[in-house]
């Protein structure tokens, strides 16, 4: 297997699956070649079985949100990563945070640290398909679901009586963009009384910001 032939065949594929290579080139020899090219920096391993061509040889650039969706399926971008994108928090995040129905997982590679939080299937909704600057698809939570996912995984730190926690502790901003109906609707799917109460408290603040 010659690398020049290999890169010409796969340079239009954003992420390369080793199973496709093994089917084409057969057996252990293909795995050994992938390991050799990875050590030389010709390939970048995203996780076991998933690779990307090095920056100079690939034709399609890939973004971290697309990578996040591909690394662990099913999943969608949410929590701090989505909140930052929607400018609901002032900070940018270096870790890419996602939600999945599979077990909690962290995958580190040269692109970023990708974390996945588990939720039950009933609450796995409230996300949409987006297209990035490279014309690649990825799933991301709607703003209301991103904030609910975040609150759900931080419930132990939330005092139901502390209304200031949203803007002072978590530094939520631009809350007027949120749809209170969606917040309450999505909160129901978690079957968590404290989250429902927290969602109602958040909605009070959102309505005030809309006035």
Secondary structure, DSSP 8 states (H G I E B T S, - for coil): --HHHHHHHHTT-SSEEHHHHHHHH-HHHHHHHHHHHHHTTSEEEEETTEEEE-TTT-SS---HHHHHHHHSSSEEE-HHHHHHHTTSBS---SEEEEEESS--EEEE-SS-EEEEEE--GGG---EEEEE-TTS-EEEEE-HHHHHHHHHHTTGGG--TT-GGGTTTTS-B--GGGS-HHHHHHHHHTTT-HHHHHHHHHHHHHHHHHH-
